[in-house]
């Protein structure tokens, strides 16, 4: 483990990662409960602040940047206030945004989490409001996404393809990205919301337990995961299992369970999968063994679930976590 921390400290900052996918504005609306309304038996929330953070593929990009890599993101946002806020958040996270398409016909996917509480008390999430684009993207935007994906991959060391089923990360764009990654002989790693079978032939994938169970049923055994990995022609598959850790499958090898890192009682799991795919992909891009890349991802996930809201794990935190495990 000590050697692994040294490797990531040395190699991660040398890498360039292209993140292609569905960009989401994660907004956190915080307010103070002042009184009960006279109009209906509901609390009145006095607005304190609204913060916009990177979500979806944008969060994966923010995490690769936090881990030291040069990061370019490909996706689409609308010509709206939330799109402006998301692009600004990405720039603040040191992510290159020139390959983001902007469209007046596209509504930026936005998830508003309302956090409420009384004075001097922790804010609790009471409701989430989702704003999703419902209009198919135009042919012009398809062409722009294609061109931007090719350009972003041109000098990349790996590709993350993040599909949240919001219109940008579609199988047709994956095929283009996979072809370009193949030309450069670099890994392409997929995270897909319930469409994993449409991304056969990727280098690897990081589905969560619910997504794997959708394909395998409730029998999420090591043998079944290895079979799924082979059937989709992946070189590996890293399934995240919440507070039960992870399961790493590779063709021709027994699947390996990775125990949960840190507390088994997370504070907030928002965006944890984005952190996992960021660290895992960076590990593969840096030439680490698959098992070492998975171990790094497991530590990164353990760090981020102990933070509130959509968060990142940075390189110093990851290195310290790995060293701490070695010293225990």
N, C-alpha and C positions, 0 to 999 in steps of 0.2 A: 504493500500500500504506500510506503514511503516513496518508492520509485515512481508509482503512479502519480503522486502529487507533483513530483519534480517534472515528469513528462508533460502534464497538462499545463503547468506554469510556463514551460519552455515552448510547447508546440501550439497551444490554442491561439496565442496572439499572432502567429504566423499565417493563420488560415483565413480564407475568404469564403463566405457562405452565401449562396443565393437562396432566399426564402420566397417561395411562390405559393400564393393561396388567398384565402378569404380574409380580408382585413376587417377587424371589428373595433369599434370605439367602445371601450368599457368605461362607462360613466358611473361615478359614485356620488349620489346626491345626499348630502348630510344635512340633518335638521334637528331642531329641538322641539319636543312636544310641549306645547304651552298650555293647552286647555282642551276641553271637550266642546265640540261644535254644538250650537243651539239648533242647527238645521237638521242634524241627524246624530245618532249615537256613535260618533267617530272622533278620533283625536285630530286636533289641528297641528300640523307640522310647520314650524317657522323655519324657512330655508336659511341655512348657514353658508354652505358652499357646494359647488359642483366641480368635481375633478374628473378629467378625461385621461384615461390610460390606454395603452396598446393592448388589444385583445385579439384572440384568434391567431391567424398567421402573423399579425403584427406583434403579438406577444412572443411568439417563437423567435422573431427577428430581434426583439428587444433583449431576449435572453442570450442569443448568440453574441450580440454586441457586448452585453454585460460580462460574458465569459472571455472577452478579449478579441474576438474575431472581427474582421472587417465584414460588414453585413450589408447586402443589397436586397431590397424587398420588391416583389412584383405583385401587383394586385390592382384593385379598383376601388375608388371612393367617389362620392358624389361631389358636385360643386355646391356644397352646403356647409353650414357652420360646424357640424360634427366631423365632416371630412377634413376641414381646416384644422380642427382641434386634434384629430388623430395624426395627421401629417406632422403637426407641431410636436406632438408627444414622441413620435418616432425620431425626429431630428434631435430632440433633447436626449434621446437614448443613444445617440451616435449611430443611427441607422441611415444608410443612403436611400433617399426617397425618390430619386429621379426616374425610377422605373414604375412609379405608381400612375396608373391612368386615371384621369378625372373626367367625369361625364355629367352633364346637366340632367340627364334622364335617369340617373342612378341615385338611389337613396342610400347613403352610408349606413351600413348595418351598425346599429347602436343598441347596447344593452345597458339600461339604466337601473342601477340597484339603489333603492331608497333605504338609507340607514337612519334610523330614528332612535332617539333616547332623550332622557331628561338631563338637566344640568348636572355635570360632574358624574355622569353615568356612561358606561360604554354604549356606543351606537350599535344597534342590532338591525340586520336586514329584515325589512317587513314586506317588501314586494320587489319584483323585478319586472321592468317594462321593456319589451323588445320591439325595436323598429327595424323591419327587414325590407329589403328591396324585393319587389314582386314583378318587376318588368324584365324580360329577357334582355341580355346585353346585345348591343347592335353589332353588325358585322365589322364596322370600323373599330369598335373597342376590341373585338376578337383579334383583329389584325394587330392592334397596338399591344395587346397582351402577348401575342405570339412574338412580335419583334422584341419586346422588352424582356421576355423570358430568355430568348436566345442570347441577347446582349448580356444579361446578368450572369448567365452560366459560362460565358466565354472564358473568364479567368477564375472561375470558382473552383474550390477544392471539394465541394459537396453541395448537394441540393436538398432542401427541405420542401416537401410538397404537402401543404396543410389544407385539408378539405373539410370545411364546416358546412358545406351544402348551402352556400349563400350566393352562388352564381359565377364566381371567378375560377375557383379550383375545380375544374371539370375534367373528366377523363380525356377529352380531346387535347386539353392543354398539358395534361400529364404525359401523353404520348410524345408530344413535342419535347418536353423537358427530359424525358427518359432518353430520347434519341440523342439530344445534345449532350447529356451526361455520359451516354455510352461512347460518344466520340472522344470525350476527354478521359474516359475510364475512371470516372469519379462516382462515389456512392450517391444514390438518390433514395431518401428515406421518407416514408409516407405516414401521415396521420389523417385518418379519414373517419368522418362521422357516419358510420353504418354503410359505407360503400367500399369496403376494403377489397372485395373480390374484383372490383373494376380496375384495380391497380396491380394486377399480377405482373411479375417481372421486375418490380422495384428491388433495390438492394435489400431493404429492410422496412419494417413498419413498427409503430409503437401504439397499438390499440389498447384501450382500457378494458376492464373486465366485462362491462356491459356489452361492448362492441364485439368481443370475442364470443361471449355467450350467445349473441344473436346468430352467430355463424355455427357454433358448436352445440348449442343448447346449454343446459346447466352443467354438463360434463366438461369442465375446464381442467382437464387432467394434463400432465406433462406430455403424455403420448398423443393426445388429441391436438395440442398446440404444435408439436413437432410435425404431425400430419398436415395441419393447416399451413405451416411454413413451407413444406414440400409442395403441396398442391398449388400454392400461389407463386412458386418458383422464386421465393426469397432466399437470400443467403443466411438470413437470421430473422427472428421475430422477437420483439421485446414487449410482453404484455404487462401492463401495470395493474396491480391488484389492490389499490388503495392501501389500507393499513396492514395488508398482508404481504406487502413488498412487491416483487416482480417475478416474472417467469421468462427465462431466456431460452429460446428454442433455435437450434441449428440443425440442418439436415445431416443425418448420419451420426448424430450425437444425442445422448440422453439430455432432455431439457433440464435446466438448472433453476432452482428457486433462489432468489435473492431476498434475504430478510429485510424487513422495514428498517430504515435508518432513522434514528432519533425517536421521538415520541410517536406512539401508535394512536394518539388522540390529537389529530391536526386542528389547527386554529382555523384555517381557510384553505380549501382545495382549489379555489378559483385559479384556472390557468396552469395548474401543476403539470398537466400533460404537455404543454408548450415548453416548459422548462426541461422536462425529460427528453423530448425530441431534440432540443437544442444541444444539450450536453452530450447525448448519445451520438448525434451526427458529427459534432465536433471531434469526438473521440475517434470515430471511424475515419474522418477526414485527416486526422493526425497520425494515422497508421497504427492506432492501438489495436490490440486483440479485441475481438468482439466482447469477450467477457469483461475486459477492463473498461471498454466504452460503456457497457451496461452498468458496471459498478459506479463509474463516475456519474451516470445519469441517475442512479438510485440515490446517491448522496445529494445531487442537485435537487431532486424532487423532495427529499427529506428536509432540505433547508427551506424551500419556498412555501411548503404547507404550514410552516410555523409563522408565516407573515400574513398580515391582513390584506385582503383585496388582491388585485392582479399584481403580482410581484415578480422580481427576477432574483436569481442567485448569481452573484458575481464571482470572478475567478479566485479572489482571495478567500471568500467564504467556502468555495468548493474545495480548495486546497487545504484549508484548515480542517474541514470536516473529514477529509480523507486521512490527513495526518492524525487527527484525533482518534479515528477508528484503529489506526495502526498502533497507537500508543496505549490503547485500552488493554 
